Amino acid sequence: MKRLPALPACCSTFRADWPLPQALPGSVWLSTEFNPTELKAEDFANSALDMPASIQRSVAKRQAEFLAGRLCARAALLQLDGTCASLAIGQDRAPVWPEHISGAITHSNGRAAALVALKREWQGVGMDLENLLSAERAQRLAKEILTPDELQRMAAGPVEDIGLLVTLTFSVKESLFKALFPLVQKRFYFEHAEVLSWSRAGSVQLRLLTDLSPEWPCGSLLDAQFCLYEEQLLSVVAIRGPAPSVA
């Protein structure tokens, strides 16, 4: 296996401990913590990674999170099947994965992670990491993130769950988009999916509220999972088979 350059000082040693309730067989997850104040001008070159022009023009925080995410992804790909690739930025600003790979990168509040899998195992994967919203901020943002039915369910539930519920709904819809967009090549938004149910054990069920493709019509059901990961919320949507179920 090819040996990768040493990690820059701004990134911690990779962690591979899977934090979510259900393992994804045939996938690789890696995470790292990053500190923008320790980023050096030569870190991209020393890591054998190109710095895209858009990243060169950005602030240190954006440069550090981009570098950390790409380092996680490259190491995860190498561990998965020996693929050694540096990921370009696509027209939709998402990473361009090798043809046989499904993958996702996320970063938030000094932590970055990548999840990769072979497409023959998982045709789509999406992942999102978010800071937990306070109850007050969640109340303010709820109408932008939740559908009318989701708002009704939130209002009927415990007040103490509002921060968690709105954060979860935001995060899992972000993961859903990352998993499905490469398959359908059609943009969709928060109002085009709903969280039908969730449990504190980490399971979530989603339903599409719009037609995205013949394979993914309105009513398609998808499973997701989440966990509280060191005071942040991590969600994953992973699509194994080619045939979704329809409500």
C-alpha positions in Angstrom: 0.0 0.0 0.0 1.3 3.5 -0.9 2.6 5.5 2.1 1.0 8.9 2.5 2.8 12.0 3.7 2.8 12.8 7.4 -0.2 14.8 8.6 0.4 18.5 9.0 0.5 19.9 12.6 -3.0 21.5 12.1 -4.6 18.0 12.0 -4.8 15.3 14.6 -4.1 11.6 14.1 -6.9 10.0 12.2 -9.6 8.2 14.2 -11.4 5.2 12.7 -13.8 4.3 15.6 -17.3 4.2 14.0 -19.6 6.3 16.2 -23.0 5.5 14.7 -25.5 2.8 15.8 -25.3 0.6 12.7 -22.0 -0.3 11.0 -21.8 0.0 7.2 -20.1 -3.1 6.0 -17.6 -2.5 3.2 -17.1 1.2 4.1 -14.3 3.2 5.7 -14.7 6.2 8.0 -11.9 8.4 9.2 -12.1 11.7 11.2 -9.6 14.2 12.4 -9.6 17.4 14.4 -8.1 20.5 12.8 -6.8 23.8 14.2 -6.8 26.7 11.6 -4.3 28.7 13.8 -1.7 25.9 13.2 -2.2 25.9 9.4 1.0 26.7 7.5 1.4 28.0 4.0 3.2 24.9 2.9 0.8 22.3 4.4 -1.0 21.6 1.1 2.3 21.1 -0.8 3.8 19.0 2.0 0.6 16.9 2.0 0.9 16.4 -1.8 -2.5 18.1 -2.3 -3.4 20.9 -4.7 -5.1 24.0 -3.3 -7.8 25.0 -5.7 -8.0 28.7 -6.6 -11.3 29.1 -4.7 -9.6 27.8 -1.5 -6.5 30.0 -2.0 -8.8 33.0 -1.8 -10.5 31.8 1.3 -9.7 32.4 5.0 -7.6 30.1 7.1 -10.6 28.3 8.7 -11.9 27.3 5.2 -8.4 26.2 4.0 -7.9 24.1 7.1 -11.3 22.4 7.0 -10.8 21.7 3.2 -7.4 20.3 3.8 -8.6 18.1 6.8 -11.5 16.8 4.8 -9.5 15.9 1.8 -6.8 14.2 3.9 -9.5 12.0 5.6 -11.0 11.2 2.2 -7.6 10.3 0.6 -6.6 8.1 3.5 -10.0 6.4 3.6 -9.9 5.6 -0.1 -6.4 4.1 0.3 -7.6 2.0 3.1 -10.8 0.9 1.3 -9.3 -0.6 -1.8 -5.9 0.9 -2.4 -7.2 3.8 -4.5 -4.9 6.9 -4.2 -6.7 10.0 -5.4 -6.9 13.7 -4.7 -10.4 14.8 -5.2 -11.2 17.7 -7.5 -14.1 20.1 -6.8 -17.1 19.6 -9.2 -19.3 22.2 -10.8 -21.7 21.7 -7.9 -18.8 22.3 -5.5 -19.0 18.7 -4.2 -16.0 16.4 -4.3 -15.5 14.4 -7.5 -15.1 10.8 -6.4 -13.5 8.0 -8.5 -16.1 6.3 -10.7 -16.4 3.2 -8.6 -16.7 5.1 -5.2 -19.5 6.6 -3.2 -18.3 9.1 -0.7 -19.0 12.0 1.6 -17.0 14.6 3.5 -18.2 16.8 6.3 -16.6 19.3 8.7 -17.8 21.4 11.5 -16.3 23.3 14.5 -12.8 21.9 14.2 -13.6 18.4 13.1 -13.6 16.8 9.7 -14.6 13.3 8.5 -14.9 11.3 5.4 -16.9 8.2 4.6 -16.2 6.1 1.5 -17.6 2.9 0.1 -17.5 0.8 -3.2 -20.6 1.6 -5.3 -21.3 -2.1 -5.7 -21.8 -2.1 -1.9 -23.4 1.3 -1.3 -24.6 3.2 -4.4 -25.0 6.5 -2.4 -23.7 7.8 0.9 -24.3 11.1 2.6 -22.9 12.4 5.9 -23.3 15.7 7.8 -21.9 17.0 11.1 -23.6 19.9 12.9 -23.4 21.8 16.2 -26.5 21.3 18.3 -28.9 24.2 18.1 -30.1 25.8 21.2 -33.9 25.6 21.8 -34.3 29.3 21.1 -32.3 29.2 17.8 -34.1 26.0 16.8 -37.5 27.7 17.3 -36.4 30.6 15.0 -35.1 28.3 12.3 -37.8 25.6 12.4 -40.0 27.1 9.7 -37.1 27.2 7.3 -36.1 23.6 7.8 -39.2 21.7 8.8 -42.3 20.9 6.6 -45.8 21.8 8.0 -46.3 18.2 9.1 -42.8 18.1 10.8 -43.7 21.4 12.5 -46.9 19.8 13.8 -45.1 16.8 15.1 -42.5 19.1 16.8 -45.2 21.1 18.5 -46.8 17.9 19.8 -43.5 16.6 21.2 -41.5 17.5 24.3 -40.2 21.1 24.4 -36.8 19.8 25.5 -36.4 17.9 22.2 -36.8 21.0 20.0 -33.1 21.8 19.7 -32.2 18.2 19.0 -35.1 17.7 16.6 -34.4 20.7 14.4 -30.7 20.0 14.3 -31.4 16.4 13.4 -33.9 17.3 10.7 -31.4 19.8 9.1 -28.5 17.4 9.3 -30.3 14.3 8.0 -31.7 16.3 5.0 -28.2 17.5 4.2 -27.0 13.8 4.3 -30.0 12.8 2.2 -29.0 15.4 -0.5 -25.4 14.2 -0.5 -26.5 10.6 -0.9 -29.2 11.1 -3.6 -28.0 14.0 -5.7 -25.2 12.0 -7.5 -27.9 9.4 -8.4 -30.7 11.6 -9.6 -28.7 14.7 -10.7 -31.6 16.9 -9.6 -31.4 19.5 -6.9 -34.0 19.4 -4.1 -34.4 21.2 -0.8 -35.6 20.9 2.8 -39.3 21.0 1.8 -38.9 18.1 -0.6 -38.3 15.5 2.2 -39.7 14.9 5.7 -38.6 13.0 8.8 -41.4 10.6 9.4 -39.9 9.2 12.7 -36.8 9.1 14.8 -35.6 7.4 17.9 -33.1 8.2 20.6 -31.3 5.0 19.7 -30.2 6.8 16.5 -32.6 5.5 13.8 -34.5 7.9 11.4 -36.9 7.3 8.6 -37.3 9.8 5.8 -39.8 10.2 2.9 -39.4 12.0 -0.3 -42.1 14.6 -1.0 -41.2 15.1 -4.7 -40.3 13.0 -7.7 -36.6 13.0 -8.2 -36.3 10.2 -10.9 -38.2 7.2 -12.0 -36.2 5.2 -9.4 -36.9 7.8 -6.7 -40.5 8.9 -6.9 -42.5 10.9 -4.4 -43.2 8.7 -1.4 -39.9 6.8 -1.5 -38.7 5.8 2.0 -35.1 5.9 3.2 -33.5 5.0 6.4 -30.9 7.2 8.1 -29.0 7.1 11.4 -27.5 9.6 13.8 -25.6 10.0 17.0 -24.4 12.7 19.3 -20.6 12.7 18.6 -18.7 14.7 21.2 -21.3 17.4 21.6 -22.1 17.5 17.8 -24.7 15.7 15.8 -23.5 13.3 13.1 -26.0 11.9 10.6 -25.5 9.4 7.7 -27.8 8.2 4.9 -26.5 5.1 3.1 -28.3 3.6 0.1 -27.4 -0.1 -0.5 -29.8 -1.4 -3.2 -31.1 0.0 -6.4 -34.8 -0.3 -5.6 -36.3 2.1 -3.0 -39.5 1.2 -1.2 -42.6 3.4 -1.7 -45.1 4.3 0.9 
